[in-house]
Amino acid sequence: MSVEQIRVWDLPVRLFHWGLVLGLIGAYGTGELGWLDMSWHFRFGYLVLGLVVFRVLWGLVGPRYARFSQFVRGPGAIWRYLRGASPAAPGHNPLGGWAVLLLLLAVLAQALSGLFNGDDIEWFGPLYDRVSGATQSLAHRWHDIGYRLLLVLGAIHVAAVLGYWLIKGRNLIAPMLHGRQPGEVADASPPGSMLALLASALISAGLVAAVVYLGPG
């Protein structure tokens, strides 16, 4: 079968990826570097939360390569990949798939902890008053630790992408811009369902809006 540039990453996945990059940079800059007003830290946090919720939903109902079932593989697949026994294929490799899942979970935990976090003076997450003092303290500690964890995971992610480019000659950045990777025509991703896309977007936006506007006690 012929190998050519096939569609792998659909537009929602690509927009999620770069939106998350911008959201995390904005959240870090406004939270730790003093960019803009602190209210922008909250806005970036809500954006990140909405994006991750959307990605979880899209990972269940999206097209082939967007689905967790396609790239979250078992130990056997990871071992074969590490031994070089598995052929190159479009999408995430078995190890990269778990890295994506770990990043999503870490970002989700960070965004959720922000909902219950506060500085005891002026800025409080929308669910701060809904929980006990012990939960508030736990959220504060995790939010403080979590962003450092995300910095480490982000650095590892960037290093892995650069390593693939410099060592293996495989550019992982360009496919996340135009959506195409080398592969057999039969492996091209079919388009996702517009109904599933609309439902995922509305549910994620609605959940975040409900937390922000209805959550404060």
CYANA upper distance limits for C-alpha pairs under 8 A (distance plus 0.5 A):
  1 MET  CA    184 GLU  CA      6.83
  1 MET  CA    185 VAL  CA      8.09
  2 SER  CA    184 GLU  CA      6.17
  2 SER  CA    185 VAL  CA      7.17
  3 VAL  CA    182 PRO  CA      6.95
  3 VAL  CA    183 GLY  CA      5.50
  3 VAL  CA    184 GLU  CA      4.93
  3 VAL  CA    185 VAL  CA      7.07
  4 GLU  CA    181 GLN  CA      8.46
  4 GLU  CA    182 PRO  CA      5.79
  4 GLU  CA    183 GLY  CA      6.09
  4 GLU  CA    184 GLU  CA      6.78
  4 GLU  CA    185 VAL  CA      7.36
  5 GLN  CA    180 ARG  CA      6.15
  5 GLN  CA    181 GLN  CA      5.70
  5 GLN  CA    182 PRO  CA      4.98
  5 GLN  CA    183 GLY  CA      6.70
  6 ILE  CA    180 ARG  CA      5.66
  6 ILE  CA    181 GLN  CA      6.08
  6 ILE  CA    182 PRO  CA      6.55
  6 ILE  CA    183 GLY  CA      6.45
  6 ILE  CA    184 GLU  CA      7.73
  6 ILE  CA    185 VAL  CA      6.82
  6 ILE  CA    187 ASP  CA      8.11
  6 ILE  CA    188 ALA  CA      5.73
  6 ILE  CA    189 SER  CA      8.26
  7 ARG  CA    179 GLY  CA      6.25
  7 ARG  CA    180 ARG  CA      5.02
  7 ARG  CA    181 GLN  CA      7.16
  7 ARG  CA    188 ALA  CA      5.78
  7 ARG  CA    189 SER  CA      6.20
  8 VAL  CA     65 TYR  CA      6.76
  8 VAL  CA     90 PRO  CA      7.28
  8 VAL  CA     91 GLY  CA      6.99
  8 VAL  CA    179 GLY  CA      6.15
  8 VAL  CA    180 ARG  CA      5.92
  8 VAL  CA    181 GLN  CA      6.84
  8 VAL  CA    188 ALA  CA      6.58
  8 VAL  CA    189 SER  CA      5.77
  9 TRP  CA     13 VAL  CA      6.68
  9 TRP  CA     14 ARG  CA      7.02
  9 TRP  CA     65 TYR  CA      7.13
  9 TRP  CA     66 ALA  CA      7.61
  9 TRP  CA     91 GLY  CA      8.16
  9 TRP  CA    175 PRO  CA      7.74
  9 TRP  CA    176 MET  CA      7.24
  9 TRP  CA    179 GLY  CA      4.93
  9 TRP  CA    180 ARG  CA      7.16
  9 TRP  CA    189 SER  CA      8.21
 10 ASP  CA     14 ARG  CA      6.97
 10 ASP  CA     63 PRO  CA      8.23
 10 ASP  CA     66 ALA  CA      8.11
 10 ASP  CA    179 GLY  CA      6.64
 10 ASP  CA    189 SER  CA      8.43
 10 ASP  CA    191 PRO  CA      7.85
 10 ASP  CA    192 GLY  CA      8.26
 11 LEU  CA     15 LEU  CA      6.52
 11 LEU  CA    179 GLY  CA      7.80
 12 PRO  CA     16 PHE  CA      6.48
 13 VAL  CA     17 HIS  CA      6.63
 13 VAL  CA     55 ARG  CA      8.06
 13 VAL  CA     66 ALA  CA      7.26
 14 ARG  CA     18 TRP  CA      6.88
 14 ARG  CA    176 MET  CA      6.14
 14 ARG  CA    177 LEU  CA      7.15
 14 ARG  CA    179 GLY  CA      7.77
 15 LEU  CA     19 GLY  CA      6.23
 16 PHE  CA     20 LEU  CA      6.38
 16 PHE  CA     51 LEU  CA      6.74
 16 PHE  CA     55 ARG  CA      7.65
 17 HIS  CA     21 VAL  CA      6.89
 17 HIS  CA    176 MET  CA      8.30
 18 TRP  CA     22 LEU  CA      6.77
 19 GLY  CA     23 GLY  CA      6.47
 19 GLY  CA     51 LEU  CA      8.11
 20 LEU  CA     24 LEU  CA      6.47
 20 LEU  CA     48 VAL  CA      6.52
 20 LEU  CA     51 LEU  CA      7.28
 21 VAL  CA     25 ILE  CA      6.70
 22 LEU  CA     26 GLY  CA      6.49
 23 GLY  CA     27 ALA  CA      6.52
 23 GLY  CA     44 PHE  CA      5.82
 23 GLY  CA     45 GLY  CA      7.71
 23 GLY  CA     47 LEU  CA      6.96
 23 GLY  CA     48 VAL  CA      6.15
 24 LEU  CA     28 TYR  CA      6.55
 24 LEU  CA     44 PHE  CA      7.78
 24 LEU  CA     45 GLY  CA      8.36
 24 LEU  CA     48 VAL  CA      7.44
 25 ILE  CA     29 GLY  CA      6.48
 26 GLY  CA     30 THR  CA      6.51
 26 GLY  CA     41 HIS  CA      7.64
 26 GLY  CA     44 PHE  CA      6.60
 27 ALA  CA     31 GLY  CA      6.33
 27 ALA  CA     40 TRP  CA      8.17
 27 ALA  CA     41 HIS  CA      5.52
 27 ALA  CA     42 PHE  CA      8.16
 27 ALA  CA     44 PHE  CA      5.73
 27 ALA  CA     45 GLY  CA      6.65
 28 TYR  CA     32 GLU  CA      6.09
 28 TYR  CA     33 LEU  CA      7.55
 28 TYR  CA     41 HIS  CA      8.26
 28 TYR  CA    147 TYR  CA      8.28
 29 GLY  CA     33 LEU  CA      5.26
 29 GLY  CA     34 GLY  CA      6.83
 29 GLY  CA     35 TRP  CA      5.90
 30 THR  CA     34 GLY  CA      5.65
 30 THR  CA     35 TRP  CA      4.90
 30 THR  CA     36 LEU  CA      6.57
 30 THR  CA     37 ASP  CA      7.56
 30 THR  CA     38 MET  CA      6.67
 30 THR  CA     40 TRP  CA      7.02
 30 THR  CA     41 HIS  CA      5.61
 31 GLY  CA     35 TRP  CA      8.09
 31 GLY  CA     38 MET  CA      7.33
 31 GLY  CA     41 HIS  CA      6.26
 34 GLY  CA     38 MET  CA      8.36
 36 LEU  CA     40 TRP  CA      7.17
 37 ASP  CA     41 HIS  CA      8.05
 38 MET  CA     42 PHE  CA      7.51
 38 MET  CA    123 TRP  CA      8.40
 39 SER  CA     43 ARG  CA      7.00
 40 TRP  CA     44 PHE  CA      6.59
 41 HIS  CA     45 GLY  CA      6.58
 42 PHE  CA     46 TYR  CA      6.66
 42 PHE  CA    125 GLY  CA      8.36
 43 ARG  CA     47 LEU  CA      6.71
 44 PHE  CA     48 VAL  CA      6.66
 45 GLY  CA     49 LEU  CA      6.64
 45 GLY  CA    111 ALA  CA      6.47
 45 GLY  CA    114 GLY  CA      8.01
 46 TYR  CA     50 GLY  CA      6.58
 46 TYR  CA    111 ALA  CA      7.97
 46 TYR  CA    208 VAL  CA      7.19
 47 LEU  CA     51 LEU  CA      6.65
 48 VAL  CA     52 VAL  CA      6.70
 48 VAL  CA    107 VAL  CA      8.34
 48 VAL  CA    111 ALA  CA      7.44
 49 LEU  CA     53 VAL  CA      6.70
 49 LEU  CA    107 VAL  CA      8.49
 49 LEU  CA    108 LEU  CA      6.99
 49 LEU  CA    111 ALA  CA      6.08
 49 LEU  CA    112 LEU  CA      7.91
 49 LEU  CA    208 VAL  CA      7.70
 50 GLY  CA     54 PHE  CA      6.61
 50 GLY  CA    204 SER  CA      5.89
 50 GLY  CA    205 ALA  CA      6.41
 50 GLY  CA    207 LEU  CA      8.36
 50 GLY  CA    208 VAL  CA      6.50
 51 LEU  CA     55 ARG  CA      6.63
 51 LEU  CA    204 SER  CA      7.97
 52 VAL  CA     56 VAL  CA      6.69
 52 VAL  CA    104 LEU  CA      7.25
 52 VAL  CA    107 VAL  CA      8.10
 52 VAL  CA    108 LEU  CA      6.97
 53 VAL  CA     57 LEU  CA      6.88
 53 VAL  CA    204 SER  CA      6.01
 54 PHE  CA     58 TRP  CA      6.48
 54 PHE  CA    200 SER  CA      6.27
 54 PHE  CA    201 ALA  CA      6.59
 54 PHE  CA    203 ILE  CA      8.28
 54 PHE  CA    204 SER  CA      5.78
 55 ARG  CA     59 GLY  CA      6.31
 56 VAL  CA     60 LEU  CA      7.18
 57 LEU  CA     61 VAL  CA      6.88
 57 LEU  CA     62 GLY  CA      8.28
 57 LEU  CA    200 SER  CA      6.38
 58 TRP  CA     62 GLY  CA      5.09
 58 TRP  CA     66 ALA  CA      7.26
 58 TRP  CA     67 ARG  CA      7.42
 58 TRP  CA    196 ALA  CA      8.42
 58 TRP  CA    197 LEU  CA      7.80
 58 TRP  CA    200 SER  CA      7.05
 59 GLY  CA     66 ALA  CA      5.88
 59 GLY  CA     67 ARG  CA      4.54
 59 GLY  CA     68 PHE  CA      5.71
 60 LEU  CA     67 ARG  CA      6.04
 60 LEU  CA     68 PHE  CA      7.17
 60 LEU  CA     69 SER  CA      8.47
 61 VAL  CA     67 ARG  CA      7.46
 61 VAL  CA    196 ALA  CA      6.95
 62 GLY  CA     66 ALA  CA      6.15
 62 GLY  CA     67 ARG  CA      6.46
 62 GLY  CA    192 GLY  CA      6.09
 62 GLY  CA    193 SER  CA      7.61
 62 GLY  CA    196 ALA  CA      7.60
 62 GLY  CA    197 LEU  CA      7.84
 63 PRO  CA     67 ARG  CA      7.00
 63 PRO  CA    189 SER  CA      7.18
 63 PRO  CA    190 PRO  CA      6.88
 63 PRO  CA    191 PRO  CA      6.76
 63 PRO  CA    192 GLY  CA      5.16
 63 PRO  CA    193 SER  CA      8.07
 64 ARG  CA     70 GLN  CA      7.20
 64 ARG  CA    189 SER  CA      6.29
 64 ARG  CA    190 PRO  CA      7.56
 65 TYR  CA     70 GLN  CA      6.51
 65 TYR  CA     71 PHE  CA      7.88
 65 TYR  CA     91 GLY  CA      6.45
 65 TYR  CA    189 SER  CA      7.17
 66 ALA  CA     70 GLN  CA      8.00
 67 ARG  CA     71 PHE  CA      7.67
 68 PHE  CA     72 VAL  CA      5.99
 69 SER  CA     73 ARG  CA      8.02
 71 PHE  CA     91 GLY  CA      7.79
 71 PHE  CA     92 HIS  CA      6.25
 71 PHE  CA     93 ASN  CA      7.28
 71 PHE  CA     94 PRO  CA      6.60
 71 PHE  CA     96 GLY  CA      8.50
 71 PHE  CA     97 GLY  CA      5.39
 71 PHE  CA     98 TRP  CA      8.21
 72 VAL  CA     94 PRO  CA      6.98
 72 VAL  CA     97 GLY  CA      5.63
 72 VAL  CA     98 TRP  CA      6.34
 72 VAL  CA    101 LEU  CA      8.25
 73 ARG  CA     77 ALA  CA      6.61
 73 ARG  CA     78 ILE  CA      7.60
 73 ARG  CA     94 PRO  CA      6.12
 73 ARG  CA     97 GLY  CA      7.87
 73 ARG  CA     98 TRP  CA      8.24
 74 GLY  CA     78 ILE  CA      7.09
 74 GLY  CA     94 PRO  CA      8.41
 75 PRO  CA     79 TRP  CA      6.57
 76 GLY  CA     80 ARG  CA      6.70
 77 ALA  CA     81 TYR  CA      6.64
 77 ALA  CA     86 SER  CA      8.25
 77 ALA  CA     94 PRO  CA      6.71
 78 ILE  CA     82 LEU  CA      6.68
 78 ILE  CA     94 PRO  CA      5.72
 78 ILE  CA     95 LEU  CA      6.27
 79 TRP  CA     83 ARG  CA      6.71
 80 ARG  CA     84 GLY  CA      6.65
 80 ARG  CA     85 ALA  CA      5.45
 80 ARG  CA     86 SER  CA      6.07
 81 TYR  CA     85 ALA  CA      6.33
 81 TYR  CA     86 SER  CA      5.66
 81 TYR  CA     93 ASN  CA      8.15
 81 TYR  CA     94 PRO  CA      7.35
 81 TYR  CA     95 LEU  CA      8.12
 88 ALA  CA     93 ASN  CA      8.41
 89 ALA  CA     93 ASN  CA      7.92
 89 ALA  CA    183 GLY  CA      7.36
 90 PRO  CA    181 GLN  CA      6.76
 90 PRO  CA    182 PRO  CA      7.39
 90 PRO  CA    183 GLY  CA      6.61
 90 PRO  CA    187 ASP  CA      8.22
 91 GLY  CA    181 GLN  CA      8.46
 92 HIS  CA     96 GLY  CA      6.08
 92 HIS  CA     97 GLY  CA      5.91
 93 ASN  CA     97 GLY  CA      6.50
 94 PRO  CA     98 TRP  CA      7.29
 95 LEU  CA     99 ALA  CA      6.94
 96 GLY  CA    100 VAL  CA      6.68
 97 GLY  CA    101 LEU  CA      6.91
 98 TRP  CA    102 LEU  CA      6.62
 99 ALA  CA    103 LEU  CA      6.67
100 VAL  CA    104 LEU  CA      6.69
101 LEU  CA    105 LEU  CA      6.71
102 LEU  CA    106 ALA  CA      6.64
103 LEU  CA    107 VAL  CA      6.59
103 LEU  CA    150 LEU  CA      8.18
103 LEU  CA    153 LEU  CA      7.49
104 LEU  CA    108 LEU  CA      6.50
105 LEU  CA    109 ALA  CA      6.57
106 ALA  CA    110 GLN  CA      6.70
106 ALA  CA    146 GLY  CA      7.82
106 ALA  CA    149 LEU  CA      8.37
106 ALA  CA    150 LEU  CA      7.39
107 VAL  CA    111 ALA  CA      6.64
107 VAL  CA    150 LEU  CA      7.71
108 LEU  CA    112 LEU  CA      6.53
109 ALA  CA    113 SER  CA      6.52
109 ALA  CA    146 GLY  CA      8.28
110 GLN  CA    114 GLY  CA      6.86
110 GLN  CA    142 TRP  CA      7.86
110 GLN  CA    143 HIS  CA      6.29
110 GLN  CA    146 GLY  CA      6.26
110 GLN  CA    147 TYR  CA      7.54
111 ALA  CA    115 LEU  CA      7.40
112 LEU  CA    116 PHE  CA      7.84
113 SER  CA    117 ASN  CA      6.74
113 SER  CA    139 ALA  CA      5.34
113 SER  CA    140 HIS  CA      7.67
113 SER  CA    142 TRP  CA      7.27
113 SER  CA    143 HIS  CA      6.34
114 GLY  CA    118 GLY  CA      8.38
114 GLY  CA    125 GLY  CA      6.53
114 GLY  CA    139 ALA  CA      7.48
114 GLY  CA    140 HIS  CA      8.18
114 GLY  CA    143 HIS  CA      6.88
115 LEU  CA    124 PHE  CA      8.46
115 LEU  CA    125 GLY  CA      4.88
115 LEU  CA    126 PRO  CA      6.08
115 LEU  CA    127 LEU  CA      5.88
115 LEU  CA    128 TYR  CA      7.06
116 PHE  CA    124 PHE  CA      7.98
116 PHE  CA    125 GLY  CA      5.69
116 PHE  CA    126 PRO  CA      7.40
116 PHE  CA    127 LEU  CA      5.56
116 PHE  CA    128 TYR  CA      4.71
116 PHE  CA    129 ASP  CA      8.29
116 PHE  CA    131 VAL  CA      7.95
116 PHE  CA    135 THR  CA      8.19
116 PHE  CA    136 GLN  CA      6.31
116 PHE  CA    139 ALA  CA      6.42
116 PHE  CA    140 HIS  CA      8.16
117 ASN  CA    124 PHE  CA      6.56
117 ASN  CA    125 GLY  CA      5.80
117 ASN  CA    128 TYR  CA      6.49
117 ASN  CA    136 GLN  CA      6.42
117 ASN  CA    137 SER  CA      8.22
117 ASN  CA    139 ALA  CA      6.05
117 ASN  CA    140 HIS  CA      5.64
117 ASN  CA    143 HIS  CA      7.97
118 GLY  CA    122 GLU  CA      8.37
118 GLY  CA    123 TRP  CA      6.09
118 GLY  CA    124 PHE  CA      4.57
118 GLY  CA    125 GLY  CA      6.43
118 GLY  CA    128 TYR  CA      7.31
118 GLY  CA    136 GLN  CA      8.10
118 GLY  CA    140 HIS  CA      7.51
119 ASP  CA    123 TRP  CA      6.26
119 ASP  CA    124 PHE  CA      7.06
120 ASP  CA    124 PHE  CA      7.96
124 PHE  CA    128 TYR  CA      6.58
126 PRO  CA    211 VAL  CA      7.36
126 PRO  CA    212 VAL  CA      6.20
126 PRO  CA    213 TYR  CA      8.31
126 PRO  CA    215 GLY  CA      6.09
126 PRO  CA    216 PRO  CA      5.30
127 LEU  CA    131 VAL  CA      7.62
127 LEU  CA    211 VAL  CA      8.03
127 LEU  CA    215 GLY  CA      6.04
127 LEU  CA    216 PRO  CA      6.02
127 LEU  CA    217 GLY  CA      7.95
128 TYR  CA    136 GLN  CA      7.14
128 TYR  CA    216 PRO  CA      7.97
129 ASP  CA    216 PRO  CA      7.34
129 ASP  CA    217 GLY  CA      6.55
130 ARG  CA    215 GLY  CA      8.41
130 ARG  CA    216 PRO  CA      7.80
130 ARG  CA    217 GLY  CA      6.84
131 VAL  CA    135 THR  CA      6.57
131 VAL  CA    136 GLN  CA      7.17
132 SER  CA    136 GLN  CA      6.77
133 GLY  CA    137 SER  CA      6.66
134 ALA  CA    138 LEU  CA      6.69
135 THR  CA    139 ALA  CA      6.57
136 GLN  CA    140 HIS  CA      6.64
137 SER  CA    141 ARG  CA      6.67
138 LEU  CA    142 TRP  CA      6.66
139 ALA  CA    143 HIS  CA      6.46
140 HIS  CA    144 ASP  CA      6.72
141 ARG  CA    145 ILE  CA      6.72
142 TRP  CA    146 GLY  CA      5.94
143 HIS  CA    147 TYR  CA      6.93
144 ASP  CA    148 ARG  CA      7.79
145 ILE  CA    149 LEU  CA      6.95
146 GLY  CA    150 LEU  CA      6.67
147 TYR  CA    151 LEU  CA      6.71
148 ARG  CA    152 VAL  CA      6.93
149 LEU  CA    153 LEU  CA      6.69
150 LEU  CA    154 GLY  CA      6.27
151 LEU  CA    155 ALA  CA      6.59
152 VAL  CA    156 ILE  CA      6.75
153 LEU  CA    157 HIS  CA      6.60
154 GLY  CA    158 VAL  CA      6.70
155 ALA  CA    159 ALA  CA      6.55
156 ILE  CA    160 ALA  CA      6.55
157 HIS  CA    161 VAL  CA      6.78
158 VAL  CA    162 LEU  CA      6.68
159 ALA  CA    163 GLY  CA      6.42
160 ALA  CA    164 TYR  CA      6.67
161 VAL  CA    165 TRP  CA      6.87
161 VAL  CA    171 ASN  CA      8.18
161 VAL  CA    172 LEU  CA      6.77
161 VAL  CA    173 ILE  CA      8.04
162 LEU  CA    166 LEU  CA      6.53
163 GLY  CA    167 ILE  CA      6.00
163 GLY  CA    168 LYS  CA      7.75
164 TYR  CA    168 LYS  CA      5.46
164 TYR  CA    169 GLY  CA      6.68
164 TYR  CA    170 ARG  CA      5.92
164 TYR  CA    171 ASN  CA      7.35
164 TYR  CA    172 LEU  CA      7.96
165 TRP  CA    169 GLY  CA      5.05
165 TRP  CA    170 ARG  CA      5.21
165 TRP  CA    171 ASN  CA      5.48
165 TRP  CA    172 LEU  CA      7.67
166 LEU  CA    170 ARG  CA      8.20
171 ASN  CA    175 PRO  CA      8.06
172 LEU  CA    176 MET  CA      7.39
173 ILE  CA    177 LEU  CA      7.24
174 ALA  CA    178 HIS  CA      6.82
174 ALA  CA    179 GLY  CA      8.17
175 PRO  CA    179 GLY  CA      5.08
175 PRO  CA    180 ARG  CA      5.50
175 PRO  CA    181 GLN  CA      6.45
176 MET  CA    180 ARG  CA      8.31
183 GLY  CA    187 ASP  CA      7.07
183 GLY  CA    188 ALA  CA      7.95
184 GLU  CA    188 ALA  CA      7.62
192 GLY  CA    196 ALA  CA      8.08
192 GLY  CA    197 LEU  CA      7.86
193 SER  CA    197 LEU  CA      6.69
194 MET  CA    198 LEU  CA      6.55
195 LEU  CA    199 ALA  CA      6.56
196 ALA  CA    200 SER  CA      6.50
197 LEU  CA    201 ALA  CA      6.65
198 LEU  CA    202 LEU  CA      6.58
199 ALA  CA    203 ILE  CA      6.48
200 SER  CA    204 SER  CA      6.61
201 ALA  CA    205 ALA  CA      6.56
202 LEU  CA    206 GLY  CA      6.26
203 ILE  CA    207 LEU  CA      6.54
204 SER  CA    208 VAL  CA      6.87
205 ALA  CA    209 ALA  CA      6.57
206 GLY  CA    210 ALA  CA      6.50
207 LEU  CA    211 VAL  CA      6.79
208 VAL  CA    212 VAL  CA      6.65
209 ALA  CA    213 TYR  CA      6.39
209 ALA  CA    214 LEU  CA      8.25
210 ALA  CA    214 LEU  CA      5.66
210 ALA  CA    215 GLY  CA      7.16
211 VAL  CA    215 GLY  CA      5.10
211 VAL  CA    216 PRO  CA      8.34
212 VAL  CA    216 PRO  CA      7.78
